[in-house]
Amino acid sequence: MSHLHPYERIVVTISDDGLLMRPRDSDPHDSPSCVRVSWGRIPKVEQLSNDGERDWSSSVVIYGIIGILDLFNASYLLVITARRPVGSLLEETHIIHGVKDVSAIPLVKDRAQRVLTSISARALRKPSLGELNLPRAVDSAHDQHSHSPQTDFAEGEGAAVVIPAPDLGRAQTTSFPSSGTSTPASSESATVLNRFPLWTRLAGRNSGISVEGPPGEFNLAAVDAERNDEPVGTVPPTQLLESKEEQHAELEDRVVRECIREYTKGCMFFSYHCDLTRSLQHKHEQSLKCATQDKLLAKLDAFPHDLRKDGSECRTNLSVEPFATLPLWRRVDRQFWWNEYLSRPFIDTGLHSYVLPIVQGNFQIANFHLPVYPEDLNGYSISPVDYIIASRRSRHRAGLRYQRRGVDDEAFVANFVETETIIKVQRDGVSNVFSFVQIRGSIPLFWKQSGYSLKPPPTLAPERTLEQNMTAMRRHFQNTVSVYGPHMIVNLAEQKGKEGTLCGAYKAYVNQLNSNNVNYCEFDFHHETRGMKYERLSSLVDRLERTFESQGYFWVSNDILLSEQKGVFRVNCIDCLDRTNVVQANRQSTFARHVLEMQLGAVGLIIPGQGKRSEVDVIFNGIWANNGDVISRAYSGTSALKVSLTTSRTGKRDIGGLLNDGVNSLTRLYSATFSDWFCQAVIDFMLGHRTLSVFTEFLLKLQSTDPGELMRLSRIRTDAVATSVSLLLEEGETLFSGWTVFSPDALNTKLSDRFEEKVLLLSARALYIVSYDYTLDKVKQYTRVPLERIVQVVKGAYIISSLEEASRDPIQNAGFLVSWLSTDQGSSQRATFPHVRSPSQLSVSEGSRTTDVPRRLSSVLINKFSNTAKFKAVSIHSPRSRIVGDTFAAFKVLPIDPARIEAESTTTYGELTDDLAGATTCREVVDLMVGAIKRACYKAGAGLHEDFVVEEDVVSLDDAKRATSMYAKMEYSMKRLLWLGG
């Protein structure tokens, strides 16, 4: 039988064929074997049968594999090189670890050797006296563990966390360093002051001190230079890399560093022996299902005799994992499994013990003692209480707060977090385990919010209809109600002012939903607590007292199930961060504290109230403050605001808390304006939602598109083609192909400051050029060109931006030009559609122009080019001597940009029809389109002369350079400097 849980220690070494790995503590019953990850851009993972003759003397020890990251020039194996013990979850063997340090091993032999050597060197290096007093944790080597077989410091580092961990967001001397990043893990104020100068100094590629090095190897010289305010290089930061290889190398290094930063900022957790993705009640339900299946198999005599059991073992024994005979990754809730996509090579190979599911969120364990009898002031008789918090953040619609808001078309919401509190208490020799679950998540409507101010107003997405919002909300609650039971929505956002429109829409949609399982409660946090009167929060609990009673909580006493939770509170504000943190956890009155008192009261225990902070207060406030900080850092990049409400004894904010909130607010503004754009692209990539093309798009637009939006646009294009066909083609007219292309809004123009996405229909009789209103879903106007009137097709490079290497690539920036004779007005006609169902035809005239660019696509497609090239007032026309015919239209193929979805299917910016299937570049798409047009013209009796198809640039690079204004070049250089750091 294969190993069912992940290996706790894995030995890694180098061979001629690739990286070799094997468990450090092998099972003596297993035959000696190892796993090889081959060198190369596309590595192959395979298990080798015998490793007896291999040399493991120079190997290092890692504590788990995150997965394989495939990039431009190489692939990288992301491994955990240091872990942080959190404690045991109800069972001593169910130990939880936090990811403390990660290294990226390039799958290139010489580079991999340097990284493994660096890991060993950092593990053995001891910090100097001066380094121990650094204000920032800049050297990840200071906190590393040894990874050689001879020296293993990790297991001896501290004990399990049984008291609240220090506030990582506010303590400058404590951080979770990343071995692969040159951006120090500093406090929020240090981030604002230091991050921009650091990146501008490191922007030059000919720096006197190299900051690149092997990924995973931290450059101390560059950090020391930064610390001493010394210049690192002499190349101006605005200098752009010209070579595609150099540009990819620089970008690849940033992607690796950002991935490592995401995994080492203190919010990634794992366990080798238990499933962290499910609550206790959910596991109990799984155990009942497991027992039912076992009974059925036993009746059919299909269950092995040595594994048979009576079914009671997994009914209420919370220490037993349901479906324990399955590998750990097969048991987890995929919603909370963050490295599934990166682990796919090991999953596909069947290497179950090398797959380590990682959860984003927060896990912390603390304990305290309560007197059994309230009058026992000396504490002669006490009950030990373990208090555990487990927050699990969904990977669906994952990202940063101004990049991901509201709901998507799959009914997933941003910043969805399940928070479970677990209490284990001993009373009179009886073991009692309680569990209570709350959830938070963005308002499940289509809405957005700009990040360019301290408090921007949220707005509903104007392109979304009432029906679309209603459908998304209904699907969202159907999904969550089936998991958590009836919902009590607690909306803490402002009912008036900037947030009032969104909140009013939320309430109206919930009322329209009219579901018995979804109830709505509004509590304007800022209005109710104005004047810093936070004691008014207790009124919210009073209003919801009956809901608390009806929901109850999960309770198991001595393996006997006494009650289950029958519903959930869904708490939200706008960000689902600061106000939500306070209401879910405020010491004096709100939800977690109220439930804690209810659960302890069920076993006859009372929290002593002596007019001062008790041990329970210290533990409770600290663990919830840390939880709020971790969730906030994952979504906004800073610690939570209003933390003083959770940590203070009086529940009031002091001057220190106000100043801390001010610094965090400025840091959030900085991150939303500059750094979050690239971080979001990396998150989408490492979750498998986007391919490497997301970084090409980022360099062009300095932002990336939501993967869900790409899927939606693909469906919109399909509908646009279908609508155009139904309206324009005559009865009996055969359709050959229908495409969407990018084109100037006017005919006889190849380069203009106004482009739009058009529908191009090729039938057996004509070529239809359709301007489509994607907002109203109707044809605005069209031009019908009979095939026999087409005289020439020109295909080649179509470059409309010269600012970035990817936009200058003729392979991925291609198009074609169709010219025809229109002297006979009856042969070429142009028409407009004032209404969808009553078309009226107009003759061609110079005043017949496309008017408004479709708003629905402008944010995704129009800006892709208009953001990178502001053209001069002139348009480029082809010399008449080189064009046959008196009218032409130019078309640029939409970029091929696959976006992965959960079902492993793909979509593109331009959804490829069957006749374009297999094309991987824009030039190949152009060849297929032009070939189809040529064949159709040939059948219609045209296109018989040799020069019907001409290969030459539609718009050359020189033409694009001349048409790009100096202002556009300066604007792009400045944005690139701020967004990307050079």
Secondary structure as the mmCIF struct_conf table of DSSP 4:
data_model
#
loop_
_struct_conf.conf_type_id
_struct_conf.id
_struct_conf.beg_label_comp_id
_struct_conf.beg_label_asym_id
_struct_conf.beg_label_seq_id
_struct_conf.end_label_comp_id
_struct_conf.end_label_asym_id
_struct_conf.end_label_seq_id
BEND BEND1 HIS A 5 HIS A 5
BEND BEND2 GLU A 8 GLU A 8
STRN STRN1 ILE A 10 ILE A 14
BEND BEND3 ASP A 16 ASP A 17
STRN STRN2 GLY A 18 PRO A 23
BEND BEND4 ARG A 24 ASP A 25
TURN_TY1_P TURN_TY1_P1 PRO A 28 HIS A 29
BEND BEND5 ASP A 30 ASP A 30
HELX_LH_PP_P HELX_LH_PP_P1 SER A 31 PRO A 32
STRN STRN3 CYS A 34 SER A 38
BEND BEND6 TRP A 39 ILE A 42
STRN STRN4 VAL A 45 LEU A 48
BEND BEND7 SER A 49 SER A 49
TURN_TY1_P TURN_TY1_P2 GLY A 52 GLU A 53
BEND BEND8 ARG A 54 ARG A 54
TURN_TY1_P TURN_TY1_P3 SER A 57 SER A 58
STRN STRN5 VAL A 60 ILE A 62
BEND BEND9 TYR A 63 TYR A 63
STRN STRN6 ILE A 65 ASP A 70
BEND BEND10 PHE A 72 ASN A 73
STRN STRN7 SER A 75 SER A 88
BEND BEND11 LEU A 89 GLU A 91
TURN_TY1_P TURN_TY1_P4 GLU A 92 THR A 93
STRN STRN8 ILE A 95 PRO A 106
BEND BEND12 LEU A 107 VAL A 108
HELX_RH_AL_P HELX_RH_AL_P1 LYS A 109 LEU A 124
HELX_RH_AL_P HELX_RH_AL_P2 LEU A 129 LEU A 132
TURN_TY1_P TURN_TY1_P5 ASN A 133 ASN A 133
BEND BEND13 PRO A 135 ARG A 136
STRN STRN9 ALA A 137 ALA A 137
HELX_RH_3T_P HELX_RH_3T_P1 SER A 140 ASP A 143
STRN STRN10 SER A 148 SER A 148
TURN_TY1_P TURN_TY1_P6 PRO A 149 GLN A 150
STRN STRN11 THR A 151 THR A 151
HELX_RH_3T_P HELX_RH_3T_P2 ALA A 154 GLY A 156
BEND BEND14 GLU A 157 GLY A 158
BEND BEND15 ILE A 163 ILE A 163
HELX_LH_PP_P HELX_LH_PP_P2 PRO A 164 PRO A 166
TURN_TY1_P TURN_TY1_P7 LEU A 168 ARG A 170
TURN_TY1_P TURN_TY1_P8 GLN A 172 THR A 173
TURN_TY1_P TURN_TY1_P9 SER A 179 GLY A 180
BEND BEND16 SER A 182 THR A 183
STRN STRN12 ALA A 185 ALA A 185
HELX_RH_AL_P HELX_RH_AL_P3 GLU A 188 ARG A 201
TURN_TY1_P TURN_TY1_P10 LEU A 202 LEU A 202
TURN_TY1_P TURN_TY1_P11 ARG A 205 ASN A 206
BEND BEND17 GLY A 208 ILE A 209
BEND BEND18 GLY A 213 PRO A 214
TURN_TY1_P TURN_TY1_P12 PRO A 215 GLY A 216
HELX_RH_AL_P HELX_RH_AL_P4 LEU A 220 ARG A 227
TURN_TY1_P TURN_TY1_P13 ASN A 228 ASP A 229
BEND BEND19 VAL A 235 VAL A 235
TURN_TY1_P TURN_TY1_P14 PRO A 237 THR A 238
HELX_LH_PP_P HELX_LH_PP_P3 GLN A 239 LEU A 241
BEND BEND20 SER A 243 SER A 243
HELX_RH_AL_P HELX_RH_AL_P5 LYS A 244 TYR A 263
BEND BEND21 THR A 264 GLY A 266
STRN STRN13 MET A 268 PHE A 270
BEND BEND22 TYR A 272 CYS A 274
BEND BEND23 LEU A 276 ARG A 278
HELX_RH_AL_P HELX_RH_AL_P6 LEU A 280 LYS A 299
TURN_TY1_P TURN_TY1_P15 LEU A 300 ASP A 301
BEND BEND24 PHE A 303 PHE A 303
HELX_RH_3T_P HELX_RH_3T_P3 HIS A 305 LEU A 307
BEND BEND25 GLY A 311 SER A 312
HELX_RH_AL_P HELX_RH_AL_P7 GLU A 313 THR A 316
TURN_TY1_P TURN_TY1_P16 LEU A 318 SER A 319
BEND BEND26 VAL A 320 VAL A 320
HELX_LH_PP_P HELX_LH_PP_P4 GLU A 321 GLU A 321
TURN_TY1_P TURN_TY1_P17 PRO A 322 THR A 325
BEND BEND27 LEU A 326 LEU A 326
HELX_RH_AL_P HELX_RH_AL_P8 LEU A 328 ARG A 331
BEND BEND28 VAL A 332 VAL A 332
HELX_RH_3T_P HELX_RH_3T_P4 ARG A 334 PHE A 336
TURN_TY1_P TURN_TY1_P18 TRP A 338 SER A 343
HELX_RH_AL_P HELX_RH_AL_P9 ARG A 344 ASP A 348
TURN_TY1_P TURN_TY1_P19 THR A 349 GLY A 350
HELX_RH_3T_P HELX_RH_3T_P5 HIS A 352 TYR A 354
STRN STRN14 VAL A 359 PRO A 371
BEND BEND29 VAL A 372 TYR A 373
TURN_TY1_P TURN_TY1_P20 PRO A 374 GLU A 375
TURN_TY1_P TURN_TY1_P21 LEU A 377 ASN A 378
BEND BEND30 TYR A 380 SER A 381
STRN STRN15 ILE A 382 ARG A 393
BEND BEND31 ARG A 395 ARG A 395
TURN_TY1_P TURN_TY1_P22 HIS A 396 ARG A 397
BEND BEND32 GLY A 399 GLY A 399
TURN_TY1_P TURN_TY1_P23 ARG A 401 GLN A 403
BEND BEND33 ARG A 404 ARG A 404
BEND BEND34 GLY A 406 GLY A 406
STRN STRN16 VAL A 407 VAL A 407
TURN_TY1_P TURN_TY1_P24 ASP A 409 GLU A 410
BEND BEND35 ALA A 411 ALA A 411
STRN STRN17 VAL A 413 VAL A 413
TURN_TY1_P TURN_TY1_P25 ALA A 414 ASN A 415
STRN STRN18 VAL A 417 ARG A 427
TURN_TY1_P TURN_TY1_P26 ASP A 428 GLY A 429
STRN STRN19 VAL A 430 ARG A 440
BEND BEND36 PRO A 444 PHE A 446
STRN STRN20 TRP A 447 LYS A 448
BEND BEND37 TYR A 452 LYS A 455
HELX_LH_PP_P HELX_LH_PP_P5 PRO A 456 PRO A 458
STRN STRN21 THR A 459 LEU A 460
TURN_TY1_P TURN_TY1_P27 PRO A 462 GLU A 463
BEND BEND38 ARG A 464 ARG A 464
HELX_RH_AL_P HELX_RH_AL_P10 LEU A 466 TYR A 484
BEND BEND39 PRO A 486 PRO A 486
STRN STRN22 HIS A 487 ASN A 491
BEND BEND40 ALA A 493 ALA A 493
BEND BEND41 GLN A 495 LYS A 496
HELX_RH_3T_P HELX_RH_3T_P6 GLY A 497 GLU A 499
HELX_RH_AL_P HELX_RH_AL_P11 GLY A 500 LEU A 513
TURN_TY1_P TURN_TY1_P28 ASN A 516 ASN A 517
STRN STRN23 VAL A 518 GLU A 522
HELX_RH_AL_P HELX_RH_AL_P12 PHE A 525 GLU A 528
TURN_TY1_P TURN_TY1_P29 THR A 529 MET A 532
HELX_RH_3T_P HELX_RH_3T_P7 TYR A 534 LEU A 537
HELX_RH_AL_P HELX_RH_AL_P13 SER A 538 ARG A 543
TURN_TY1_P TURN_TY1_P30 LEU A 544 LEU A 544
HELX_RH_AL_P HELX_RH_AL_P14 GLU A 545 GLN A 551
STRN STRN24 PHE A 554 SER A 557
TURN_TY1_P TURN_TY1_P31 ASN A 558 ASP A 559
STRN STRN25 ILE A 560 SER A 563
STRN STRN26 VAL A 568 ASN A 572
BEND BEND42 ILE A 574 LEU A 577
HELX_RH_AL_P HELX_RH_AL_P15 ASP A 578 ALA A 585
TURN_TY1_P TURN_TY1_P32 ARG A 587 SER A 589
BEND BEND43 THR A 590 THR A 590
HELX_RH_AL_P HELX_RH_AL_P16 PHE A 591 ALA A 602
TURN_TY1_P TURN_TY1_P33 VAL A 603 GLY A 604
BEND BEND44 GLY A 611 LYS A 612
HELX_RH_AL_P HELX_RH_AL_P17 GLU A 615 SER A 636
BEND BEND45 GLY A 637 THR A 638
HELX_LH_PP_P HELX_LH_PP_P6 SER A 639 ALA A 640
BEND BEND46 LEU A 641 LYS A 642
HELX_RH_AL_P HELX_RH_AL_P18 VAL A 643 THR A 647
BEND BEND47 SER A 648 GLY A 651
HELX_RH_AL_P HELX_RH_AL_P19 ILE A 655 TYR A 670
HELX_RH_PI_P HELX_RH_PI_P1 SER A 671 SER A 675
HELX_RH_AL_P HELX_RH_AL_P20 ASP A 676 MET A 686
TURN_TY1_P TURN_TY1_P34 LEU A 687 GLY A 688
BEND BEND48 HIS A 689 ARG A 690
TURN_TY1_P TURN_TY1_P35 LEU A 692 LEU A 692
HELX_RH_AL_P HELX_RH_AL_P21 SER A 693 LYS A 701
BEND BEND49 LEU A 702 GLN A 703
HELX_RH_AL_P HELX_RH_AL_P22 PRO A 707 LEU A 728
BEND BEND50 LEU A 729 LEU A 729
HELX_LH_PP_P HELX_LH_PP_P7 GLU A 730 GLU A 730
TURN_TY1_P TURN_TY1_P36 GLU A 731 GLY A 732
HELX_LH_PP_P HELX_LH_PP_P8 GLU A 733 THR A 734
STRN STRN27 LEU A 735 PRO A 744
BEND BEND51 ASP A 745 ALA A 746
TURN_TY1_P TURN_TY1_P37 LEU A 747 ASN A 748
BEND BEND52 LYS A 750 LYS A 750
STRN STRN28 LEU A 751 LEU A 751
BEND BEND53 ASP A 753 ASP A 753
STRN STRN29 PHE A 755 SER A 763
BEND BEND54 ALA A 764 ARG A 765
STRN STRN30 ALA A 766 ASP A 773
TURN_TY1_P TURN_TY1_P38 TYR A 774 ASP A 777
STRN STRN31 LYS A 778 PRO A 786
HELX_RH_3T_P HELX_RH_3T_P8 LEU A 787 ARG A 789
STRN STRN32 ILE A 790 ALA A 797
STRN STRN33 TYR A 798 TYR A 798
BEND BEND55 LEU A 803 GLU A 804
HELX_RH_3T_P HELX_RH_3T_P9 GLU A 805 ARG A 808
TURN_TY1_P TURN_TY1_P39 PRO A 810 GLN A 812
BEND BEND56 ASN A 813 ASN A 813
STRN STRN34 ALA A 814 TRP A 820
BEND BEND57 ASP A 824 ASP A 824
TURN_TY1_P TURN_TY1_P40 GLN A 825 SER A 827
BEND BEND58 SER A 828 SER A 828
STRN STRN35 GLN A 829 THR A 832
BEND BEND59 PRO A 834 SER A 838
STRN STRN36 SER A 840 LEU A 842
TURN_TY1_P TURN_TY1_P41 GLU A 846 GLY A 847
BEND BEND60 ASP A 852 ASP A 852
HELX_LH_PP_P HELX_LH_PP_P9 VAL A 853 PRO A 854
HELX_RH_AL_P HELX_RH_AL_P23 ARG A 855 LEU A 857
HELX_RH_PI_P HELX_RH_PI_P2 SER A 858 ILE A 862
HELX_RH_AL_P HELX_RH_AL_P24 ASN A 863 SER A 866
TURN_TY1_P TURN_TY1_P42 ASN A 867 THR A 868
STRN STRN37 PHE A 871 PHE A 871
BEND BEND61 ALA A 873 ALA A 873
STRN STRN38 ILE A 876 ILE A 876
HELX_RH_3T_P HELX_RH_3T_P10 ARG A 880 ARG A 882
BEND BEND62 GLY A 885 ASP A 886
STRN STRN39 THR A 887 VAL A 893
HELX_LH_PP_P HELX_LH_PP_P10 LEU A 894 PRO A 895
TURN_TY1_P TURN_TY1_P43 GLU A 902 ALA A 903
BEND BEND63 GLU A 904 GLU A 904
BEND BEND64 TYR A 909 GLY A 910
HELX_RH_3T_P HELX_RH_3T_P11 ASP A 914 LEU A 916
TURN_TY1_P TURN_TY1_P44 ALA A 917 GLY A 918
BEND BEND65 THR A 921 THR A 921
HELX_RH_AL_P HELX_RH_AL_P25 CYS A 922 LYS A 939
TURN_TY1_P TURN_TY1_P45 ALA A 940 GLY A 941
BEND BEND66 HIS A 945 HIS A 945
HELX_RH_3T_P HELX_RH_3T_P12 GLU A 946 PHE A 948
STRN STRN40 VAL A 949 GLU A 951
BEND BEND67 GLU A 952 GLU A 952
BEND BEND68 VAL A 954 VAL A 954
STRN STRN41 VAL A 955 VAL A 955
HELX_RH_AL_P HELX_RH_AL_P26 LEU A 957 ALA A 963
STRN STRN42 THR A 964 THR A 964
HELX_RH_AL_P HELX_RH_AL_P27 MET A 966 LEU A 980
#
